[in-house]
Amino acid sequence: MPSAWAQTELALSPSQCVVDEGECQVRVTLSWQTESQQSVCIQVAAEGETLYCNLPANQSAWSLDVSGTGDVEFRLLSLDRLPLASARLRVLHIPKRKPRQRAAWSLF
């Protein structure tokens, strides 16, 4: 683990998205704190795509809309693309509860 990871924190709010069917659609806010102020990049790990790079050193939060059916991992990278920290948005699929049907018969 790179030493920069120990000095950097990345938080995600919300950190979970609960859906009963379909895909999660949520606006998340990434916030970070580094030991020394530095410009950073944000990347979605699965896509390997850098979403936004060269965020100013005085900026420590960024919001974006996320949609998908599986967990999403975000990485905070230094400008030279070294990993600093990561956070995961967990997508929880909870099926709708079906209403209990009354029995048409009874023992009593």
VMD Tcl script that draws the C-alpha trace (Angstrom):
set ca {
  {0.00 0.00 0.00}
  {1.50 3.38 -0.99}
  {2.45 5.64 1.91}
  {0.20 8.38 0.51}
  {-2.84 6.19 1.36}
  {-2.10 6.50 5.07}
  {-2.22 10.29 4.79}
  {-5.38 10.62 2.68}
  {-9.02 10.01 3.50}
  {-11.84 9.72 0.98}
  {-15.46 9.68 2.13}
  {-18.58 9.04 0.09}
  {-22.06 10.28 0.96}
  {-24.32 8.39 0.69}
  {-22.25 5.21 0.82}
  {-25.19 2.92 -0.03}
  {-27.99 2.91 -2.55}
  {-31.00 0.66 -1.94}
  {-33.16 -0.38 -4.89}
  {-35.99 -2.89 -5.19}
  {-35.60 -3.35 -8.94}
  {-33.74 -1.69 -11.76}
  {-30.69 0.43 -11.27}
  {-29.52 2.77 -8.56}
  {-29.73 6.44 -9.44}
  {-28.24 8.72 -6.80}
  {-26.22 11.90 -6.42}
  {-23.08 11.21 -4.39}
  {-20.60 13.58 -2.83}
  {-16.96 12.59 -2.58}
  {-15.01 14.47 0.06}
  {-11.36 14.04 0.83}
  {-8.67 15.22 3.14}
  {-4.99 15.01 2.32}
  {-2.07 15.68 4.60}
  {-0.73 18.29 2.19}
  {-2.97 20.31 -0.10}
  {-2.56 19.03 -3.62}
  {-4.48 18.86 -6.85}
  {-6.15 15.49 -7.39}
  {-8.07 13.39 -9.91}
  {-11.17 11.24 -9.41}
  {-11.59 7.90 -11.21}
  {-14.28 5.21 -11.37}
  {-12.26 2.03 -10.83}
  {-14.31 -0.39 -12.97}
  {-14.30 1.91 -15.96}
  {-10.69 3.00 -15.54}
  {-11.92 6.37 -16.72}
  {-10.78 9.53 -15.00}
  {-13.91 11.57 -14.40}
  {-12.33 14.80 -13.40}
  {-8.71 15.74 -13.10}
  {-6.70 18.63 -11.79}
  {-9.20 19.52 -9.09}
  {-7.75 22.59 -7.33}
  {-5.74 22.00 -4.18}
  {-8.19 24.09 -2.15}
  {-11.16 21.96 -3.27}
  {-11.95 18.99 -1.05}
  {-15.36 17.78 -2.29}
  {-17.07 16.94 -5.56}
  {-20.61 15.77 -6.37}
  {-21.78 13.66 -9.28}
  {-24.77 11.61 -10.43}
  {-24.31 7.84 -10.45}
  {-26.48 5.16 -12.02}
  {-25.89 1.44 -12.23}
  {-26.82 -1.98 -10.94}
  {-23.58 -2.90 -9.15}
  {-21.16 -1.44 -6.62}
  {-19.08 1.51 -7.80}
  {-15.55 2.15 -6.53}
  {-14.12 5.65 -6.71}
  {-10.41 6.36 -6.52}
  {-8.67 9.55 -5.59}
  {-5.47 9.89 -7.62}
  {-2.55 12.28 -7.55}
  {-1.90 14.23 -10.75}
  {0.69 11.64 -11.77}
  {-2.07 8.96 -11.40}
  {-0.79 7.39 -8.17}
  {-3.63 6.10 -5.97}
  {-4.24 8.11 -2.80}
  {-7.50 6.64 -1.46}
  {-10.65 4.83 -2.50}
  {-14.31 4.59 -1.47}
  {-17.11 2.29 -2.59}
  {-20.78 3.00 -3.26}
  {-22.63 -0.21 -2.35}
  {-25.77 -1.01 -4.34}
  {-28.18 -3.13 -2.32}
  {-31.00 -4.95 -4.11}
  {-33.92 -5.57 -1.78}
  {-36.97 -7.16 -3.40}
  {-40.38 -5.67 -2.73}
  {-42.36 -7.55 -0.13}
  {-45.49 -9.05 -1.50}
  {-48.56 -8.47 0.63}
  {-49.64 -11.55 2.48}
  {-52.68 -13.05 0.86}
  {-55.56 -14.05 3.02}
  {-56.48 -17.67 2.86}
  {-59.90 -18.35 1.37}
  {-60.48 -21.01 4.00}
  {-60.16 -21.33 7.75}
  {-59.88 -24.14 10.27}
  {-62.10 -22.31 12.74}
}
mol new
graphics top color blue
foreach p $ca { graphics top sphere $p radius 0.5 }
foreach p [lrange $ca 0 end-1] q [lrange $ca 1 end] { graphics top cylinder $p $q radius 0.2 }
display resetview
